[in-house]
Amino acid sequence: MDPEHARKRGHSRAHDLVSSLTQQILLGTFRPGDKLPSENTLVREHGVSRTVVREALSKLQASGLVAPRHGIGTFVMERQAQAGLRIGAESAANVRDLLELRIGLEGQAAALAALRRDEGHLARMRQALDDYQDLAAAGDSCIEADRRFHLLIAEATGNLYFTEMLLQLGNSLIPRNRMALAERGGAKLARQAYLANLEHEAVLNAIRRQDPDAARAAICLHLSNSRDRLLPD
C-alpha cells in the first residue's frame, strides 16, 4: 500500500470513528459526564490503530463534545444550549407544520440511509421495531422505540446534521407525544401504533434493499399517514 493511500485510509477510519462516537453522544448512549471507553478499548472494538483513535478523540475535543482529564480519561461535555427551533404550543396546527417539515427532512434522510447503511445500522433499526411491537402489544407506550427508529435512520446517513435537526425537535419528533387527548378525535392509539409499525417495516425493508427511491417514498407515506391519523379533518 502506498503512503498516500494509507494516509487517506487512516483519515477515513478516523472519520468513521468520530461519526460513531458523535452519534452515540447525540443519541444519549454516552451522556454528559460519562467517561468514554479507553484508547485500548476503542482500538479493540473498532479494529483501528491507536493513531486513528487519537485523531478521532482530537476531533471530538475540537468540536466541544468531549474533554480530556489528564491521567483519568476523556469525558463527554455538557452540550451548550442552542437557539435552535422554537416549538410552539401543543396544537393541531403545530403538529401539522412539524410533520410537513419532517416529510422533506426525513425523506432525504431515508434515501441516503438506503445508500449508506451497514449491517450494524440494520440490526439496531430491527431492534427498535421489535421493541416497538412488543410495547404496543403490551399496551405500553412505544414512543421511545418510535423516536429511536427515526433517529437511527438519520444516523445511517452518516451526516450528523440530520441527527442534529431531529434532536432539535426533541419530544416533538413523535407528534402523538404532543397532542392533547381531546385533539386526537377519539383515535384508537393501539390501532395507530399497529398501522405506524407496518409503515416502519416498509421503510426498513427499502433501506435494507438499498433502494433510495422506495425508502424516500415509504417514509413520506408514513409521515403523511401519521398526519392524517392525528388530524383527520
C-alpha positions as semicolon CSV with decimal commas, in nm:
position;residue;x (nm);y (nm);z (nm)
1;M;0,000;0,000;0,000
2;D;0,147;0,338;-0,098
3;P;0,189;0,601;0,178
4;E;-0,077;0,835;0,032
5;H;-0,337;0,558;0,020
6;A;-0,251;0,458;0,377
7;R;-0,288;0,819;0,493
8;K;-0,629;0,855;0,328
9;R;-0,742;0,523;0,471
10;G;-0,636;0,634;0,820
11;H;-0,828;0,961;0,787
12;S;-1,134;0,770;0,664
13;R;-1,122;0,537;0,963
14;A;-1,082;0,832;1,198
15;H;-1,384;0,996;1,035
16;D;-1,587;0,677;1,081
17;L;-1,489;0,659;1,448
18;V;-1,572;1,027;1,501
19;S;-1,911;0,969;1,339
20;S;-1,982;0,662;1,553
21;L;-1,885;0,827;1,882
22;T;-2,065;1,150;1,796
23;Q;-2,386;0,964;1,719
24;Q;-2,362;0,777;2,049
25;I;-2,319;1,108;2,232
26;L;-2,606;1,277;2,046
27;L;-2,837;0,979;2,097
28;G;-2,756;0,961;2,467
29;T;-2,560;0,635;2,477
30;F;-2,284;0,844;2,630
31;R;-2,428;1,121;2,848
32;P;-2,266;1,440;2,979
33;G;-2,016;1,345;3,246
34;D;-1,970;0,990;3,116
35;K;-1,618;0,866;3,052
36;L;-1,554;0,739;2,701
37;P;-1,402;0,392;2,659
38;S;-1,025;0,382;2,693
39;E;-0,795;0,404;2,391
40;N;-0,723;0,032;2,420
41;T;-1,095;-0,048;2,424
42;L;-1,165;0,172;2,120
43;V;-0,874;0,012;1,933
44;R;-1,008;-0,335;2,009
45;E;-1,378;-0,265;1,949
46;H;-1,335;-0,069;1,626
47;G;-1,038;-0,254;1,481
48;V;-0,832;0,060;1,429
49;S;-0,488;0,178;1,530
50;R;-0,406;0,388;1,833
51;T;-0,316;0,672;1,594
52;V;-0,668;0,662;1,446
53;V;-0,824;0,666;1,793
54;R;-0,616;0,965;1,900
55;E;-0,702;1,156;1,582
56;A;-1,073;1,085;1,635
57;L;-1,061;1,194;2,000
58;S;-0,878;1,512;1,900
59;K;-1,156;1,595;1,652
60;L;-1,425;1,529;1,913
61;Q;-1,241;1,756;2,154
62;A;-1,217;2,029;1,888
63;S;-1,592;2,005;1,832
64;G;-1,657;2,061;2,203
65;L;-1,824;1,724;2,258
66;V;-1,556;1,581;2,488
67;A;-1,270;1,700;2,706
68;P;-0,967;1,508;2,834
69;R;-0,881;1,489;3,205
70;H;-0,512;1,426;3,246
71;G;-0,442;1,083;3,382
72;I;-0,811;0,992;3,403
73;G;-0,961;0,975;3,055
74;T;-1,187;1,155;2,811
75;F;-1,529;1,271;2,927
76;V;-1,847;1,384;2,750
77;M;-1,918;1,754;2,792
78;E;-2,249;1,924;2,858
79;R;-2,384;2,046;2,527
80;Q;-2,432;2,418;2,508
81;A;-2,792;2,534;2,475
82;Q;-2,867;2,648;2,121
83;A;-3,131;2,881;1,992
84;G;-3,247;2,604;1,759
85;L;-3,604;2,553;1,654
86;R;-3,877;2,714;1,858
87;I;-4,155;2,464;1,905
88;G;-4,484;2,635;1,970
89;A;-4,772;2,538;2,196
90;E;-4,918;2,191;2,157
91;S;-5,182;2,225;1,890
92;A;-5,309;2,054;1,578
93;A;-5,169;2,332;1,359
94;N;-4,818;2,294;1,503
95;V;-4,824;1,916;1,469
96;R;-4,926;1,952;1,103
97;D;-4,648;2,204;1,038
98;L;-4,386;1,985;1,204
99;L;-4,490;1,680;1,003
100;E;-4,464;1,881;0,681
101;L;-4,108;1,973;0,780
102;R;-4,025;1,613;0,866
103;I;-4,156;1,480;0,534
104;G;-3,891;1,677;0,350
105;L;-3,612;1,619;0,601
106;E;-3,669;1,251;0,669
107;G;-3,746;1,169;0,307
108;Q;-3,392;1,270;0,215
109;A;-3,250;1,101;0,524
110;A;-3,417;0,769;0,437
111;A;-3,286;0,786;0,079
112;L;-2,930;0,848;0,198
113;A;-2,963;0,581;0,468
114;A;-3,056;0,328;0,200
115;L;-2,731;0,406;0,017
116;R;-2,502;0,425;0,319
117;R;-2,637;0,190;0,587
118;D;-2,435;-0,103;0,715
119;E;-2,534;-0,422;0,892
120;G;-2,499;-0,256;1,231
121;H;-2,749;0,012;1,135
122;L;-2,994;-0,250;1,011
123;A;-2,960;-0,453;1,331
124;R;-3,030;-0,151;1,551
125;M;-3,331;-0,047;1,339
126;R;-3,463;-0,404;1,358
127;Q;-3,429;-0,399;1,736
128;A;-3,611;-0,066;1,760
129;L;-3,907;-0,204;1,562
130;D;-3,910;-0,527;1,763
131;D;-3,919;-0,319;2,082
132;Y;-4,196;-0,106;1,933
133;Q;-4,404;-0,414;1,852
134;D;-4,353;-0,568;2,196
135;L;-4,450;-0,246;2,374
136;A;-4,754;-0,189;2,154
137;A;-4,871;-0,547;2,206
138;A;-4,843;-0,499;2,583
139;G;-5,040;-0,175;2,568
140;D;-4,737;0,026;2,680
141;S;-4,605;0,348;2,533
142;C;-4,388;0,283;2,227
143;I;-4,285;0,648;2,184
144;E;-3,921;0,586;2,280
145;A;-3,881;0,299;2,032
146;D;-4,055;0,504;1,763
147;R;-3,825;0,801;1,821
148;R;-3,521;0,573;1,828
149;F;-3,609;0,423;1,488
150;H;-3,633;0,764;1,323
151;L;-3,307;0,879;1,482
152;L;-3,133;0,561;1,366
153;I;-3,233;0,639;1,008
154;A;-3,071;0,979;1,050
155;E;-2,762;0,811;1,195
156;A;-2,734;0,577;0,896
157;T;-2,696;0,875;0,660
158;G;-2,350;0,937;0,804
159;N;-2,441;1,307;0,807
160;L;-2,455;1,438;1,163
161;Y;-2,674;1,734;1,068
162;F;-2,973;1,507;1,008
163;T;-2,944;1,374;1,362
164;E;-2,892;1,724;1,499
165;M;-3,207;1,850;1,324
166;L;-3,420;1,567;1,461
167;L;-3,276;1,613;1,808
168;Q;-3,370;1,981;1,789
169;L;-3,732;1,866;1,764
170;G;-3,693;1,679;2,095
171;N;-4,016;1,516;2,210
172;S;-4,195;1,685;1,920
173;L;-4,040;1,425;1,692
174;I;-4,329;1,193;1,779
175;P;-4,645;1,400;1,730
176;R;-4,875;1,192;1,945
177;N;-4,647;1,287;2,234
178;R;-4,758;1,650;2,182
179;M;-5,124;1,612;2,104
180;A;-5,372;1,655;2,386
181;L;-5,617;1,368;2,413
182;A;-5,902;1,599;2,319
183;E;-5,730;1,679;1,989
184;R;-5,692;1,319;1,880
185;G;-6,051;1,290;1,763
186;G;-6,107;0,972;1,964
187;A;-5,840;0,786;1,765
188;K;-5,754;0,437;1,886
189;L;-5,386;0,464;1,978
190;A;-5,335;0,087;1,960
191;R;-5,465;0,086;1,602
192;Q;-5,244;0,384;1,520
193;A;-4,941;0,204;1,659
194;Y;-5,017;-0,106;1,453
195;L;-5,054;0,088;1,130
196;A;-4,748;0,300;1,201
197;N;-4,533;-0,005;1,253
198;L;-4,646;-0,162;0,926
199;E;-4,521;0,157;0,763
200;H;-4,198;0,142;0,962
201;E;-4,140;-0,209;0,829
202;A;-4,179;-0,084;0,471
203;V;-3,918;0,186;0,539
204;L;-3,676;-0,065;0,689
205;N;-3,725;-0,311;0,403
206;A;-3,646;-0,041;0,146
207;I;-3,334;0,065;0,338
208;R;-3,226;-0,299;0,364
209;R;-3,268;-0,340;-0,016
210;Q;-3,064;-0,022;-0,066
211;D;-3,347;0,130;-0,268
212;P;-3,333;0,507;-0,201
213;D;-3,645;0,594;-0,402
214;A;-3,854;0,332;-0,221
215;A;-3,714;0,439;0,117
216;R;-3,799;0,803;0,050
217;A;-4,150;0,710;-0,067
218;A;-4,211;0,479;0,229
219;I;-4,116;0,730;0,497
220;C;-4,302;1,013;0,325
221;L;-4,612;0,792;0,312
222;H;-4,567;0,703;0,679
223;L;-4,541;1,067;0,787
224;S;-4,831;1,172;0,565
225;N;-5,043;0,892;0,709
226;S;-4,939;0,992;1,061
227;R;-5,061;1,343;0,989
228;D;-5,391;1,214;0,855
229;R;-5,442;0,977;1,150
230;L;-5,376;1,253;1,402
231;L;-5,555;1,528;1,210
232;P;-5,839;1,355;1,024
233;D;-6,008;1,684;0,944
